[in-house]
Amino acid sequence: MPAAVCVCMTAVAQAQAPPAAPAPAASDPAAALAQAPRFGETLLLGLKINGIAQPQTVRAVRVPEGLAIPQDLWAELKFRPPSLPPRMIDGELHMILGDGPAELMRWRVEELSQTLEIDAPPQAFSDQQIEVARAATQVTLPASFGAYVNYDLQWQSRVGGSGNVDGVSEVGVLTPAGDLSHQQLYRSGQAGGWVRLDTRWTMDRPEHLTSWRLGDSVAQPGTWGQAMRFGGVQWSTDFSLRPGFLSFPLPTLRGEAALPSTVDVFVNNSQRLQGRVQPGPFDISDLPVVTGQGEIRTVVRDLLGREQVVVQPYYISPSLLKPGLSAYSIETGFLRLNYGTESNRYGRAMVAGTWRNGVTPTFTQEWRGEVTRRQQAMGATGLWLFPALGTLSLAGVASRSDDPEARRGGLLTLGVERQGMDWSGGVQVKRASAGFTQLGNPVSPKWSVSGSIGTSWKQWGLGVGFVNQGAPQRPAPTGQLQVANKLWSFNASRGLGNWGFFGLSALKAGNGGGTAISVFWSLLLDHNKSLSTAWQGQRGGGQESRDVWQVQLQSNPPIGEGVGYQLLAESNGRQQAQAQWQSNKIALDGGVSRLAGKTDVRLGASGGLAYMDGSAYASRRIDGGFAVVQVDEQPNVRILHDNQPVARTDAQGRAFLPALRGYQVNRVGVVADDLPLDAEIEALELRVMPAARRAALIRFPIVHSRTATFRVVDEAGEPLPPGTELRVAGSRRSFPMGLDGRAFVTGLADGANAVSDVMAHREDAAPCRLELRLPEKATELPDLGTVVCRKMSAWRGAAPTTKPEKEQP
């Protein structure tokens, strides 16, 4: 149950009503009249609330009930509506600050300083809502048309024998409206050939958090169903289209503050929120927390430095939905048969649907139905949250079938799951009647029990698990294996600091099965290289006892370009060596393995090809969407993705990015050292959010602008004064001149004999014009020598005069 934290911070004690002034003597009626309040009098007062001076000036009116304050100022101070009705004074609505015993606030006018002093408890202020903003997905990178091909080929052969070639290919078409994906599998040999895997068109609707899939898909199983492959249409909720959106209930913190205060919220000793609150009650909603059991610590600190700390445990289950939030999945089509071995075999027509709805913060309901012409099933599931225990799920399913052996039946499931700081685990029990049937699983065990528990003890991580599955309901159909079995497992692990990591695991099979034990140790040598050794032993189960020692040295390839390798040796005589090399265009791998005098060799290659904006690109495997980065026409510029070098631009200034995270911010940048000195740079990094599975073009605001330095003199040979502005014709940018007529200008025309007109403007002289000619083979920053700036009236028809100070390159 989401925890509610009440953080009550009373900065100042509630003030009592001001003591009554001593009554004037009856013999002095003039004095009594002078001290009596003058109703209707307008006062201009300073303001203090709970002893803290405020920037506002109060224009108040004395009335018999107390003090009238304009409604606008009352709302600005965030006071709750008073108990007394408002009054209209001089055409303006006023709120009444009363002085009766039932009023929450106490006030008085300090006559010497003409200040209105108000003592207000937190309950006198309006509620405040502090929300951790999670805005809707805003795609900032427009999608373009693109196409790609992925390939993964593996060749394997035994020395002295024949070889086999296997592979997987994928063809994709990306458009702004959606994407098409087609996958195929290839196996060599007599029974081999091409087999179609999936063909699917996908359309995302981030604004509705839904997706459409047309073609081959996998049905969502819900709590008790089976994941079935089918061909048809699927319409489902997809919360991943809005990263950061949390679908499960979150704790709401409630508190009060009498003074402006700061609020710091820590979840499991990690700071998650820091904010400011004004006086009054406040709520903090949608606080990002870790699922399972945890602890929230809230610190409220007011202007005077006083603080209050409240610690509250919580429990959050990701299996539940927020109250009022719904999720659904509807599938209709034909069940896929023999996936991976036959291309186009489909079976019965089916319709399935799952609907989940959050009823309360501690209860979520789920309804699911499966319908074919000969078989139907309908079930309901409830999920309850008990903070002291965890998540409890209970499901009941009824089925009907035309099968003579499974006319009618039912399924009952009960599960408990807990994620805690002290221990975590779960138990699930299933009981199926003899006539129960469901799509994707014609025959089920009569009953099954599974569970696991894990905890930590003296720096050890310990875990125990078990599975006990009964006999099948009825004889299983041909091709479906269904037997009773028992299985127990145990694992323990511990970090050894600089000495690596140690682990132990054991597996015991019931009903006469054997026992397998594994002990391993690994040591990290550097950031990507490790050394490990392991012992594996097997006893019982009707098999010969076996003991194997293993030693392995492994180096993982870097994220970008580089090499990785693995060397392995076992006590049974097995020896293996393999390596992988990857560039930005392809990944190659190979290996040699020897056992019992026989040697196997393996070679592989994987990568992708893409087409976009009239160009083709080779890359590593393309997962999801991709982008082409355009950096003017600058070649060999390194491109960064999240500060990692991933590509270099080609001769046209283009680079290919094979993977962008959909509906998330991607940081794409360039390395400034790779750009020429005369490049005009507006940004070295762009933050873009593309849609998932889309192609996009990223243009960097970088332009190669020709620059030059020179010295400008007038027709008399005198240098133009410092500060004179030079402006290239057709450009709005100006360049101030330095001492001795020295100048630096960018934005000049490129190419041989390029001509640029530069305007010079001076306060003490008429404008003049000069002409610059760049050398045919200019350096990045050529010096053009001395240039004469001629008066506008004499410029037309005059030949430019240039006095080179040095020989131009």
Secondary structure, DSSP 8 states (H G I E B T S, - for coil): ---EEEEEE--S-------------TT-HHHHHHHS--TT-EEEEEEEETTEE-S--EEEEEETTEEEEEHHHHHHTTB---SS--EEETTEEEEEEE-STT-S-EEEEETTTTEEEEE--GGGB--EEEE---------S--B-EEEEEEEEEEEEETTS-EEEEEEEEEEEEETTEEEEEEEEEE-STT-EEEEEEEEEEEEETTTTEEEEEEEEE---TTT----EEEEEEEEE-GGGSTT---S---EEEEEESS-EEEEEEETTEEEEEEEE-SEEEEEES----SEEEEEEEEEEETTS-EEEEEEEEEE-TTS--BT-EEEEEEEEEEE-STTT-SS-EEEEEEEEEEEEEEETTEEEEEEEEE-SSEEEEEEEEEEEETTTEEEEEEEEEEEES-TT-SEEEEEEEEEEE--SSEEEEEEEEEE-TT--BTTBSS-BSEEEEEEEEEEETTEEEEEEEEEE--BSS---TT-----EEEEEEEEEEE-GGG-EEEEEEEEESTT-EEEEEEEEEEE-SSSEEEEEEEEEEEETTS--EEEEEEEEEE---SSSEEEEEEEEETTS-EEEEEEEE-SS-EEEEEEEEETTEEEEEEEEEEEEEEETTEEEEES---SEEEEEE-TT--S-EEEETTEEEEE--TTSEEEEEEE-TTS-EEEEE-GGGS-TTEEES-SEEEE---TT-EEEEE-SEEE-EEEEEEEE-TTS-B--TT-EEEETT---EEE--GGGEEEEEEE--STT-EEEEEEE-SSS--EEEEEE--TT--SS-EEEEEE-EEHHHHTT----EE-SS---
